[in-house]
Structure formats: C-alpha cells, structure tokens
C-alpha cells in the first residue's frame, strides 16, 4: 500500500509543476503502475509518445527532439488520465 501512496505523491508533485516535467518522470509513474498490476503500454508516435494505463490513453509531446521536458498540455493530459484512474484528485 505504501507503493501506491508514493506514486500518488509523485503524480501530485507533477501536477503542481506542470511546466517543468521530464518524460522520464512520467515513465517512472507508468512503470510503477505496471509493477502494481496495471496494464500499461508505451508506443512511439509521430510527434511524441502514446501511453496507455488500463483503458486510459494519453499522448506526451516534448518541446523538440532531444529535449527531455514535456509540453504543459501533455502534462495536463497525463493528470487527466490519472484522475480517470482514481490516482489523483484535482
């Protein structure tokens, strides 16, 4: 149970600073959810990465190739997906 609380805390932290989030931080959350039994996927898309957690999908776009920071609207999509999963309350 402590693991899910740590994940929720990280999601809360990312939601609070939506304009300074790295792709690796979102991958960390998705990876931990996979370890807890959620069905997850990550695919390369034309302009970013498409993540799936359960039946929820969200797209993550970086500012430019090689840049590790994620665009703010992608973090918003991530947060909305976590709300749908019941892992974050706005």
N, C-alpha and C positions, 0 to 999 in steps of 0.2 A: 504493500500500500504506500510505502514511502516513495517508491519509484514514480508512481503516478502523481504524487504531490510535487516531486521535483520537476517533472515535465510540465505540470500546470504552472509552477512558478516561472519556468523558463518562457512559457507562452505569454504569461502576464508581462514579463520583462520585455519581450519583443514587441508586444502590443503597445507598451508605453513609449518606446523609442522607434517608431515606425520608419523613420527616415535614415537610420544608421544600422541596418541589419545586413549581415552577410549570408550568402547562400549556405555556407557551412552550418550556420545556426539553425536554419530551417531543416536542413538534412539531419541534424542531430535530433531534433524533435521527432521527425518521421522515423528515424532509425530506432529510437527508444520505444515509440509506439509499436513498431514491428516486433520488438523483443517482448512486449506485453501481450502479443497475440492479435493485434490489429492487422488486417490485410493491407499491405502498403505496396506502392509501386512508384517508380520514377522513370520518366522517359524524356529523351532529348526531343525538343520541339524546334520549330523553325527559329523562333526568337527567344527561347528560354528553355525551361524545364516544366514538364507536366507531372504533378504529384497526385497520387491517389491514396486516400486513407479510408478504408471501408468503401462505402458508396460515394464518398465525397471527393471531388476533384478540384484542384486549384493550380493555376499557372504562376510560375515565378520567372520574372524577367530581370536581368541585370542591366546596369547602365550602359555598358559596352563590353565587347569581348575582352576577356582578361580581367575585367573589374569584378571584384568579389561582392560589392554591395548590390543589394536588391532594390528595385524601384519601390517607392512607397505604396503605390496601388497594388503591387504584388503582395506586400506585407498585409495590406487590408484584406485581400482575398484569402490569404493564409489564416488570418484571425477569424474571418467569417466561417471558414471551414472548421476551425476549432470550436467555434460557437455551436455549429451544427452537430458536432460530435459530443457536445456537452463538456468540453475540456476547458472552456473559458467563458466567463460571463462579462459582458461589456458594461 
